[in-house]
Amino acid sequence: MSRPRIIMRAIREVLRLSLSKGRPVREISQACSLPKSTVFDYVKRAKQAGLSWPLPTD
């Protein structure tokens, strides 16, 4: 079974709440209606990529 697609808006909201506001994964997952594992994975990948908030325009 494939995973459902998550729109870019949800990913940006996860990163905004995590990188800008410093919210915990559990709170972000409830706010965005995403599993905690998905939120943790997005945040981990963003940190590995060296992203910060606000995101670069390019």
N, C-alpha and C positions, 0 to 999 in steps of 0.2 A: 504494500500500500504506500502510495506516495504522500508526502507531506502537503498540506494545503499551502497555497501561496500566500505570502504576507506582503501587503503593499508597502511601498517605500515610506509612506506617511507613518506607519506604525513603527518602522525601524528608526526613523528620525526621532519620533517621540520617545522611544526607549533610550536612545542615545542622549537626548536632551535631558530627560529626567535623571539619568545616571551621571553624565559628565558635568552638566551644569548645576543641577540641584542636589546631587549626591544622595539620591533616594535609594533605599535598599531594594534588592532584586524582588523580594516578595511584594512590596508595595507597587513597584513598576508592573509586575506581572498582573496584579489585580486591576490596575488602572488601564492597562492596554489589552486586557483579556487574552493574555498569552501565557503559555506554560513557563514556570520559573526556569526550566532548563534552557528554553529558547532565549529568554532575556539574558541569562548568564552567558550564553554562547555569543550573543551580539555584543555585549559589553566587553567580553574577553577579546574578541576579534578586533574591536575598535581600539582597545588599549594596545594590542600587539601591533596594529597598523600605525600607532602613534597619533591617532585622531584626538582632537580636542573640540570643545564647543566654544563658539559656533563652528560648524563644519566649513571647510573651505568651499568656495563657490565652484571651483572646477572639479 
